[in-house]
Amino acid sequence: MSTTQVNAFRMKLKPGQEEEYKRRHDTIWPELKELLQQAGITEYYIFLDEATLSLFAFQKVEQRTETIDLPAQPIMRRWWDYMADIMDVNEDNSPVVAQCSEVFGL
């Protein structure tokens, strides 16, 4: 039996990169989409607060017996490298992420 977990987090765009960020996600690599689905991500939404350039991401993840370590996957690393020029990233090009805590659900 599997259970669903909800993840929410914030990231940050660099100024002037709103359209480029959307363009890159409109043409997300099929192999990356497949990897995310294999990892159990059943829903994934990213919203932009244009006033602050903050990105708010929301994922539903089906918990499975086997797990996929996304940061260790070569396609994930390539995507991070591809996105590093338009958003705040760590030294390894992974996005700087701030986890959001749930305070209400309906």
Number of C-alpha atoms within 10 A of each C-alpha: 5 9 8 14 12 13 16 18 16 18 19 20 23 14 11 10 14 15 9 12 16 13 11 12 12 9 8 12 12 9 11 16 13 11 16 18 15 15 18 19 20 13 13 15 10 15 12 18 11 11 6 10 18 16 18 19 18 17 18 16 20 18 15 14 7 8 10 13 9 14 11 9 12 11 16 18 16 13 15 19 15 12 20 19 13 16 23 16 19 12 8 10 18 18 19 14 17 12 12 13 9 9 5 5 4 2
